[in-house]
Amino acid sequence: MKRLFKRGDRVFNKRSGRVMEVLKYIKNKVVEVRWFDLTSKEVRTNKVKEDNLSKAA
């Protein structure tokens, strides 16, 4: 399995438009990411498919 992102990379979620940070790979093509939620002012973590992410500029 070729991994597109390394731990700590900033990625852009195509669906939500958020910039996220890669925490780790869970399994094949599933990535755990974290971002800062402005409305609740706390850090959130979630699992996202690798296909929905792209490198952040």
C-alpha positions as MATLAB code, in Angstrom:
seq = 'MKRLFKRGDRVFNKRSGRVMEVLKYIKNKVVEVRWFDLTSKEVRTNKVKEDNLSKAA';
ca = [
       0.000    0.000    0.000;
       1.438    3.337   -1.032;
       0.664    6.104    1.437;
       0.038    9.531   -0.036;
       0.456   11.460    3.208;
       2.902   11.354    6.082;
       2.156   11.946    9.734;
       1.913   15.671   10.448;
       1.087   16.679    6.851;
      -1.534   19.357    6.282;
      -4.305   18.116    4.002;
      -7.425   19.677    2.491;
     -10.754   17.866    2.788;
     -12.570   18.098   -0.559;
     -16.041   17.616    0.954;
     -16.020   19.949    3.949;
     -13.329   22.397    2.798;
     -11.359   22.127    6.039;
      -7.600   22.031    6.401;
      -6.655   19.082    8.592;
      -3.546   17.454   10.016;
      -2.800   13.755    9.463;
      -2.425   11.798   12.707;
      -2.057    8.210   11.473;
      -3.247    5.580    9.009;
      -5.890    3.292   10.506;
      -6.171    0.700    7.749;
      -6.128    0.557    3.961;
      -6.995    4.066    2.665;
      -8.465    5.317    5.970;
      -6.684    8.202    7.697;
      -7.203    9.663   11.158;
      -7.147   13.464   10.990;
      -7.539   16.372   13.395;
      -8.744   19.945   12.936;
      -9.789   22.919   15.030;
     -13.527   23.561   15.202;
     -14.156   27.316   15.315;
     -17.759   27.151   16.537;
     -17.073   25.071   19.651;
     -13.419   26.172   19.968;
     -11.994   22.683   20.450;
      -9.856   20.176   18.560;
     -11.776   17.398   16.785;
     -10.500   14.081   15.435;
     -12.160   11.943   12.790;
     -11.484    9.115   10.347;
     -11.638   10.037    6.642;
     -11.065    8.070    3.453;
      -7.837    8.938    1.678;
      -9.758    9.640   -1.566;
     -11.490   12.669   -0.009;
      -8.180   14.397    0.865;
      -5.615   16.338   -1.137;
      -2.371   18.132   -0.253;
      -2.923   21.575    1.270;
      -1.169   24.494   -0.386;
];
